[in-house]
Amino acid sequence: GKTTCMRVLAHALTSLRAEGVAGFNSVDIFRCNPKSITMEQLYGDFNPVSREWTDGVLPTIVRKCAAKTDPLENQWITFDGPVDALWIENMNTVLDDNKKLCLSSGEIIKLAPTNTMLFEVRDLAVASPATVSRCGMIYMEPDHLGWLPLMQSWLANVPAPLQAPERQEQISELFNWLVPLALKCRAKCKEAVPGLVDTGLVRSLISIYDSLLLD
């Protein structure tokens, strides 16, 4: 849901810019998951032997974006992953009005006016007030989207043999019959993994269905 909304917005802005509509800029999205790598890999680190500095993923992305000078091209640097106190606190200087990334090497990288930091997170349970106060918030309730758009999007891209109207109708009827009952039953069960949302479970069901189709 969040990723799709972001991509649709970026595509719409880029399309309006391509059509020459005034007031809209094209958008490039640079995405990373800060929790999939270590702090040293994210921000950079000194080599313990040579003491040479090596940039991490974030400085590399920020340098590339800051070097762009076209005022009609926006760069969205997106952090797609959980927030924790280890990496988000180092972003406070970036989120200030001066928009500067301060590295352990002593270097300061100033972001361009067209650079924007976006955080695509599940919750802010461990984010500090200092971080939250520096960001604008958009809350997306998973229940408002539902699982039907997910199924419909998947059905539009199934293999050719399943594109026939009768096959599409048959699969839709099966999903509309079984999924609501399964989700209702799940709500009464004790889960081994708490916190799962309905769309995530349906996405897993679709992935299993896809694997059976490949077989």
C-alpha positions as a printed NumPy array, in Angstrom:
array([[  0.   ,   0.   ,   0.   ],
       [  2.572,   2.634,   1.056],
       [  5.068,   1.721,  -1.651],
       [  2.386,   1.655,  -4.338],
       [  1.029,   5.062,  -3.302],
       [  4.538,   6.506,  -3.426],
       [  5.221,   5.045,  -6.862],
       [  1.89 ,   6.253,  -8.253],
       [  2.546,   9.766,  -6.948],
       [  6.076,   9.808,  -8.381],
       [  4.829,   8.517, -11.746],
       [  2.041,  11.119, -11.817],
       [  4.439,  13.979, -11.067],
       [  6.921,  12.74 , -13.663],
       [  4.17 ,  12.382, -16.283],
       [  2.873,  15.898, -15.627],
       [  6.411,  17.245, -15.97 ],
       [  6.868,  15.363, -19.257],
       [  3.643,  16.926, -20.552],
       [  4.98 ,  20.387, -19.722],
       [  2.537,  21.211, -16.948],
       [  3.951,  24.059, -14.854],
       [  4.567,  23.521, -11.148],
       [  5.421,  19.817, -11.318],
       [  8.851,  18.171, -11.266],
       [  9.975,  14.718, -12.297],
       [ 10.87 ,  12.297,  -9.486],
       [ 13.633,   9.724,  -9.051],
       [ 13.298,   7.336,  -6.101],
       [ 16.375,   5.945,  -4.332],
       [ 15.414,   3.179,  -1.908],
       [ 17.298,   1.303,   0.799],
       [ 16.464,  -0.836,   3.814],
       [ 18.524,   0.453,   6.77 ],
       [ 17.903,  -2.671,   8.852],
       [ 19.199,  -5.065,   6.206],
       [ 22.791,  -3.84 ,   6.683],
       [ 25.03 ,  -2.821,   9.577],
       [ 25.526,   0.748,  10.76 ],
       [ 28.997,   0.752,   9.197],
       [ 27.575,  -0.366,   5.86 ],
       [ 24.831,   2.245,   6.064],
       [ 26.861,   5.321,   7.056],
       [ 30.449,   4.292,   6.3  ],
       [ 33.427,   3.365,   8.459],
       [ 37.173,   3.642,   8.87 ],
       [ 39.29 ,   0.658,   7.915],
       [ 40.765,  -0.59 ,  11.234],
       [ 44.174,  -1.195,   9.6  ],
       [ 44.68 ,   1.535,   7.019],
       [ 42.355,   4.084,   8.69 ],
       [ 40.936,   4.879,   5.268],
       [ 37.327,   5.987,   5.141],
       [ 34.833,   3.988,   3.083],
       [ 31.433,   5.459,   2.278],
       [ 28.347,   3.5  ,   3.212],
       [ 25.144,   3.111,   1.216],
       [ 23.583,   6.346,   2.457],
       [ 26.522,   8.707,   1.73 ],
       [ 26.8  ,   7.166,  -1.724],
       [ 23.135,   7.865,  -2.455],
       [ 23.228,  11.345,  -0.904],
       [ 26.327,  12.337,  -2.921],
       [ 24.631,  11.246,  -6.132],
       [ 21.453,  13.15 ,  -5.318],
       [ 23.198,  16.27 ,  -4.005],
       [ 25.207,  16.526,  -7.22 ],
       [ 22.058,  16.968,  -9.306],
       [ 21.478,  20.617, -10.088],
       [ 18.356,  20.525, -12.261],
       [ 15.626,  22.333, -10.277],
       [ 12.963,  20.423, -12.232],
       [ 14.16 ,  16.997, -11.04 ],
       [ 13.359,  15.839,  -7.497],
       [ 15.125,  12.99 ,  -5.733],
       [ 13.304,  11.007,  -3.043],
       [ 15.686,   9.098,  -0.749],
       [ 13.458,   6.445,   0.79 ],
       [ 14.215,   4.329,   3.861],
       [ 12.014,   1.262,   3.592],
       [ 12.428,  -0.565,   6.883],
       [ 11.823,  -0.454,  10.643],
       [ 12.891,   2.555,  12.683],
       [ 15.221,   2.051,  15.627],
       [ 17.252,   4.334,  17.854],
       [ 20.569,   3.177,  16.361],
       [ 20.313,   4.59 ,  12.865],
       [ 17.482,   7.125,  12.929],
       [ 19.112,   9.433,  15.491],
       [ 22.024,  10.049,  13.125],
       [ 19.507,  11.503,  10.675],
       [ 18.487,  14.444,  12.879],
       [ 20.916,  16.862,  11.2  ],
       [ 19.583,  15.779,   7.805],
       [ 16.012,  16.434,   8.906],
       [ 16.856,  19.915,  10.227],
       [ 16.345,  22.983,   8.057],
       [ 20.018,  22.988,   7.025],
       [ 19.687,  19.419,   5.6  ],
       [ 23.261,  18.23 ,   6.214],
       [ 24.481,  14.645,   6.526],
       [ 27.296,  14.534,   9.087],
       [ 29.642,  11.542,   8.787],
       [ 32.056,  10.073,  11.316],
       [ 34.909,  11.057,   9.006],
       [ 34.181,  14.709,   9.735],
       [ 32.733,  15.322,   6.282],
       [ 29.448,  17.136,   5.922],
       [ 27.301,  16.577,   2.824],
       [ 24.654,  19.223,   2.219],
       [ 21.566,  18.019,   0.446],
       [ 20.246,  19.903,  -2.554],
       [ 16.887,  21.728,  -2.311],
       [ 15.39 ,  19.065,  -4.578],
       [ 16.402,  16.198,  -2.241],
       [ 13.76 ,  14.772,   0.086],
       [ 14.06 ,  12.13 ,   2.799],
       [ 11.157,   9.693,   3.095],
       [ 10.725,   7.031,   5.783],
       [  8.419,   4.159,   4.931],
       [  7.926,   2.47 ,   8.288],
       [  5.379,   0.287,  10.004],
       [  5.275,   2.262,  13.247],
       [  7.137,   4.827,  15.341],
       [  7.249,   2.812,  18.568],
       [ 10.968,   3.428,  19.143],
       [ 11.363,   6.785,  17.38 ],
       [ 12.319,   9.668,  19.661],
       [ 10.272,  12.892,  19.898],
       [ 13.232,  14.742,  18.355],
       [ 12.955,  12.623,  15.218],
       [  9.165,  12.64 ,  15.028],
       [  8.988,  16.432,  15.42 ],
       [ 11.256,  16.88 ,  12.394],
       [  9.023,  14.857,  10.023],
       [  5.627,  15.208,   8.48 ],
       [  3.439,  12.145,   8.975],
       [  1.068,  10.309,   6.654],
       [ -0.77 ,   7.45 ,   8.343],
       [ -2.168,   4.665,   6.15 ],
       [ -4.564,   2.232,   7.791],
       [ -4.135,  -1.26 ,   6.254],
       [ -7.83 ,  -2.059,   6.726],
       [ -8.834,   0.849,   4.48 ],
       [ -7.155,  -0.726,   1.466],
       [ -8.312,  -4.294,   1.972],
       [ -7.151,  -7.345,   0.074],
       [ -9.435,  -7.11 ,  -2.974],
       [ -7.245,  -4.604,  -4.915],
       [ -4.276,  -6.91 ,  -4.284],
       [ -6.124,  -9.865,  -5.789],
       [ -7.422,  -7.84 ,  -8.733],
       [ -3.942,  -6.512,  -9.519],
       [ -2.564, -10.052,  -9.415],
       [ -5.338, -11.413, -11.652],
       [ -4.508,  -8.799, -14.272],
       [ -0.993, -10.262, -14.606],
       [ -1.54 , -14.032, -14.344],
       [ -0.23 , -16.325, -17.13 ],
       [ -2.091, -16.318, -20.449],
       [ -4.076, -19.566, -19.872],
       [ -5.693, -17.931, -16.85 ],
       [ -6.573, -14.713, -18.662],
       [ -9.751, -16.252, -20.09 ],
       [-12.866, -14.62 , -18.572],
       [-14.23 , -17.906, -17.253],
       [-10.925, -18.675, -15.495],
       [-10.751, -15.181, -14.018],
       [-14.293, -15.504, -12.734],
       [-13.59 , -18.933, -11.239],
       [-10.482, -17.731,  -9.377],
       [-12.29 , -14.589,  -8.158],
       [-15.161, -16.679,  -6.819],
       [-12.746, -18.976,  -4.958],
       [-10.92 , -16.034,  -3.38 ],
       [-14.153, -14.232,  -2.479],
       [-15.494, -17.417,  -0.897],
       [-12.443, -18.696,   0.976],
       [-10.393, -15.636,   1.957],
       [-13.048, -13.854,   4.096],
       [-13.813, -17.124,   5.901],
       [-10.12 , -17.833,   6.489],
       [ -9.479, -14.31 ,   7.814],
       [-12.509, -14.556,  10.094],
       [-11.311, -17.914,  11.432],
       [ -7.797, -16.527,  11.923],
       [ -9.15 , -13.688,  14.054],
       [-10.345, -16.271,  16.584],
       [ -7.081, -18.205,  16.677],
       [ -3.951, -17.641,  18.722],
       [ -1.158, -16.741,  16.305],
       [  2.415, -17.97 ,  16.422],
       [  3.476, -14.7  ,  14.743],
       [  1.453, -11.719,  16.027],
       [  0.912,  -8.467,  14.187],
       [  0.264,  -9.87 ,  10.704],
       [ -2.115,  -7.874,   8.52 ],
       [ -4.715,  -9.295,   6.16 ],
       [ -3.045,  -7.95 ,   3.03 ],
       [  0.233,  -9.618,   3.975],
       [ -1.48 , -12.957,   4.466],
       [ -3.283, -12.675,   1.125],
       [  0.015, -11.721,  -0.516],
       [  1.514, -14.939,   0.874],
       [ -1.469, -16.913,  -0.445],
       [ -0.951, -15.413,  -3.902],
       [  2.745, -16.287,  -3.808],
       [  1.908, -19.911,  -2.97 ],
       [ -0.673, -19.943,  -5.776],
       [  1.958, -18.57 ,  -8.185],
       [  4.432, -21.277,  -7.196],
       [  1.833, -23.961,  -7.959],
       [  1.178, -22.384, -11.353],
       [  4.897, -22.52 , -12.172],
       [  4.959, -26.21 , -11.318]])
